[in-house]
C-alpha cells in the first residue's frame, strides 16, 4: 500500500490525489497542538515528493 504523509504549516490543504487506489493518507497540521506533538513521533515514508 502506498502511503502519503502531508505536513501543513500555515496553510490549507483542499484536496489530495493519488495515482494508486490503495493509498493511506496521513495529515499532520503543525498549526494545532495535536499536530505539533505528532510530527516527531510520525514515521515518515522513505521518499519526499516535491
Secondary structure as GFF3:
##gff-version 3
##sequence-region A 1 50
A	DSSP	beta_strand	2	8	.	.	.	ID=ss1
A	DSSP	beta_strand	23	29	.	.	.	ID=ss2
A	DSSP	alpha_helix	33	39	.	.	.	ID=ss3
###
